[in-house]
């Protein structure tokens, strides 16, 4: 059974030959693998028979993004500065680099007119889509599953871009005290992603298998906003992203960190195919409970701890953890193996290799 057959069966909540495998690594973890194992990210995935592969997507060809020293603006006009995290272990020193918001450009706006006149709303015209079909073909030729997700700063979302643009506190207050302003911001974001996504999917000519959206709705203990507030402000865009993917024959996977148990039924009602993250430390997100309550109606991807087990545990802990998650998730299909988020460079090479070996050790279904 090849990657495509295996993964599509799992998504439909049927048992393939083994649990399909996905791989999420930070740039620092990829460099660590290259340094310690002498393998590129591609070679590493091939070695462990990873089933899902991600295309880069369109190239940015729009207006030059303004920069002032080490601070540069993203496509939304949000200024960011690079922040380095230095990690040390017995094998050496490793660096993770992120871009931190320095100012939210809509933070002082008070009217719908100001939102409408904001000069940095991005356009789908700013991207070159001409290589997308070729990117898909390269993956399909290997009989792998084609996924499009985008990068961390340009991923189908609503709440996260609004937090960057307006500020975390202000957009949360807006949804209660100034809902029309909040909805105007969300509508602008949704409008861009629907146009951008349509162009990507059209350029792919039906060859994108999974469209991955990503918007964090949960904290460690509960939702970031109430389920009612989520339904009033975000459910329409969430649903429209799913409808867009389905219109072009793609399954839709959504990434969210944190506890989202209280809107799981909403996800299912909107037709979401795959829920990604399954952060096991978050409240009510234990793999066993999720499978018991929602198994057979949605496929899960993730569930392997990057908060505790992978960076802090031994290889034996990693193997036990994978076994536990698989025992709770893999029955009757509906599960794709992956970590709850990107494996960071603070995870030892021994634990990373044990993780992928354990996927294969515990992930095979009994063949009658």
N, C-alpha and C positions, 0 to 999 in steps of 0.2 A: 504494500500500500504506500503510495507516495504522499508527500506533504499536503497536497491539495485535497486528495480523497480523505485523508485522516482528519484534517482540520474542519472540512465542511460537515463531515459526519458528527464531529464533536459539537459544532455550533448548533446542529439540529437535535442535540441531546440524544445522540445514538453513540454506541461504543465502537470506536475504530480499533486498530491493532494495538496502539499505545496512545497515551496522552500526548497531544501536540505540544510543541515547545516553542516559547517565545523568549526573547533575550533583550533585557533593558539594562544598558550599562552607561554610566556617566563617561564623559571624555577622559577623566582622570583614570577611571578603571580600565578603559581601553588602552591607555598608554602604559598602565601597569602590566597588563597582559602581554603587550608587545615587548616590554622590557624583560619580564620574567620568563615568559614562555616562548618568545620569539615568533609569536603568531599575530597576524593582523586580525582585526575584528572579523573580517570575512572568513579568514582561515579558522578562527576559533569557532564561529557558527557552523561552518562546514564540518569541523571535527566532531562536534556534538549534535549534528543533524538537526539544527534548529529549523523549524518549519515556516515560521512567519518572517518575512523580510520587508523592510521599509524603503520606499523610494524617497529620493531627496525632494522631488516635486519641482515646481517652477522656479526659475531664476529671477531674482529681483533686478529690474532694469529701469526702475522709476527714478524720480528726482534724487539727487545726491542727499544722503542723510546727514544733516548738520552735525558738526563736531566742534568741540571746544576743549582742547587738550585731550585728556583721557575720557571726557564725557561725550557721549554721542547719543543722538536721538534715534528711536526705533521708527517703524513705519507709522505709528500713531502719534508721533511727535513727542513721545515721552523721553525725557533725558535720563540716561543711565550711566553709571560708572562701573568699571570692572572691580570685583572684589575677589581676592584670592584666599583660599582656605588651604593652609599647609598641614599635611597629615604625615605622621611618622610611624613607621613600624620597623620590625627587625630587618626588613628587606630594603629599607631606604626611605627617602622623602618623596612624597607625592603631592601634586597640586590639583585642586579643583578651582575653576574660575567661573564666577557667575556675574550677572549684570544687575546692579541694584538701582532702583528708581531713586533719583535725587529730588524730583519735584513732580507733582501731578498737575498737568497743565490746565485741567478743568476745575481745579479745587476752589477757585474764587468766583466761578460762574454762578449766576443766580436766576437766569431766565432761559426760556426755550430759544429765544432769538440768539443768545450767545452760543448755545450748543449748536444751533444750525450754522452759524457763521464761523465756527472753529475752522481754521484754515488747514488743519493737518489730518482730516479724515482721509484714510487711504483709499486707493482705487484699485480694482482688479486689473485695470489697464497697466499697472506698474510691473507686471510680471510676464515673463516669456514662458509659454506652455508647450513649446514646440518639441521638447525632448521627453515629454512625459510618457508617451506610448513606448518609446524606445527603452526607457527605464523599466516599464512594466514587462516588456518582452524579455529583457535580460533576466528577470526573476522567474517569469513563467517558463522560460526555456529550461530552467533547473527544476521545474515542477514544484516550485515553492509558492507560497501564498503572498500575494502582493498587498501591502498595506500602505496607506498614506496617512501621515499624522501631522507633518509640519514640524517646525522647530519650537523651542520653548517660548519664543516671543511672538510666534504667529501660528496659533493652533486654534481650530474651531472652538470658540468659547464665547461667553457673554460676561459672566461675573468677573473673571480675572482681568480682562482688558479694562472693564469699567473701574475696577479697583486701582489699576495703574493710572488711568486717565483722571479719575475724580479723587482718588485717595480712598483707602479702605474704610475709614470711619465715616467719611461723608457719603459714600454711595450706600452704605448700610442705613444711615440716617435718612437719606433721600427716599428710600423705599417706604419708609413710614411717614415722614413729614413732608416730602415733596415728590410724590409718586410720579407725577407727570414728567418731571425733569429726569428722574431715574429711567423711566420708560423711553424717553427720547434718546438717552445715551445707549441703552440696550438696543433700541431699534437701529441706530446708526451702525452699531457693531454687527448685529444680525444681518443687516442689508449687505455689508461688505462681504461677510463670510458666505452668504448664499450666492453672491455673484462670483466670488473667487472660487468657491467649491464647484459651481456649475461649469466653469471654464476648465478646471482640473479634470473633472469627470468626463466632460465632452472630449478633451484632448486624449484621455486614456482609452477612449472607444470601448468601454465596457471591461477593461482589463484590470481595474482596481478591484480587488476582492473585498477588502475591508477598509472603510473610512473610519479613522479614529479621531473622535472629538475629545477635548480635554478641558474640564472646568471643575475646580475644587469646590464642592458644596458642603463638605463636612469638616468638623474639627475632630480632635481625639475623642471627645465625649458626646458630641451631638452635631446636629446641623449648624452651619454658620448662620443660617436664617431659618425661620420657621417654615414648615411645609406649606402653609397658606401663603406666605410671602414668596416662596419659590414658585408656587403655582401662579400667583398673580403677576410675577415679573419675568420669570425665566422659562416656564414650561412651553410657551409658544415657540420661542427660538429653538429650544431643545428638540421639540417635536419636528420643527421644520428642517433642522439638520438631518434628522433621521429620515424624513420623507425624501430629502434630496438624495441621500445615499441610495435608498431603495429604488428611486426612480431610474438610477443608472445601474441597477443590478448588484450593488455593493451591500454587504452586511455592514452594520454600524456598531462600533465599539466605543464606549465612553469611559474615559479615565476620570476618576475623582478620588482624591484622598479622603480619609476620615470616615466618620459614621454617617451613613446615608440610609440606614435601615428604614426610616420613617417615610421615605419616598420611593422605596423599591417597587411598590405596586404602580406608582406613576411611571417609572422607567418601563415596566412591562406593558402598561396600557399604551404608552407612546410607541411601542414596537421596537425598543432597543434590543439588539441581538446579543451583545456581549458587554458585561460590566467589568471594567478593569480596575485594578488596585487590590480590592479585598484586603485592606490594611488590618492584619489580624489583631493588632493591639487596640484598635479603635472599638468603642462601645458597640455591642450587638453585631460586630462584623466577623465573628468567629466562623471559619469555613463550614463547620458542621451545622450551625444554626441557619446559615444562609441556604445551604443545600436543602435542609429539611423544609424550610418555608417557601423557597422559590425554585428549587430544582425542577427541571423539566419544562420550565417556562422561560428561562433565560440561561445563557451560557456565561460562565465565570472565567476570568483570566487573572492570575496573580495569587495572592494569599501567602507568599513567602516573605518572611519578615526581613526588612532591611534596617529596621530600627534597633533590633536587639540581636537576633540569632546570627545573622550573617557577619556583622562587624565584631560582635563580642563573643560568640560561641566558638566551640571547637568543631572540627570536622564531624565528630560524633554527634554533636548537637544539631548540626545542619542536616545530617542524614535522618535523625529522629524526627526533625521538624518536617522535612519533605514527606516522610512516611505518614505522619499524622495528617497533613493537609491532603495528601492523595487518598488516604483511607476515607476521608470525609467528603471529598469533592468528585472523585473520578467515576463513581458508579453511575451507570446509565448515560455516560458521556456528559456533555455540558460543561467541560472544564478544559482550559488551556493552561499549561504550566508556565508560570512566570513569577517574578518578584513583585512586591507591592508597588515598587517604583524602581528607579535606576539604582543598580548596585554602585556604590560609591568606592572611591579609592581607599577608604579605610577598611575595606574587606580584604582579608588575606587571599593570596592566590590559592592556598590549600582549600579554603572554604568555597571559593568560586568553583574550583574543579570538582570538589565533592558535591556541590549543588547540582551540577549538570550530570555527573555520573549517577546521582541519586534519582534524577528525573527518569533516566533509563532503567535503573534498577527496580523502581517501584511503579513505573507507569505503564507496564504492559498488561493488557486485558487478557483474560483467559480465552483461548481460541478453542471452540468446540469442534 
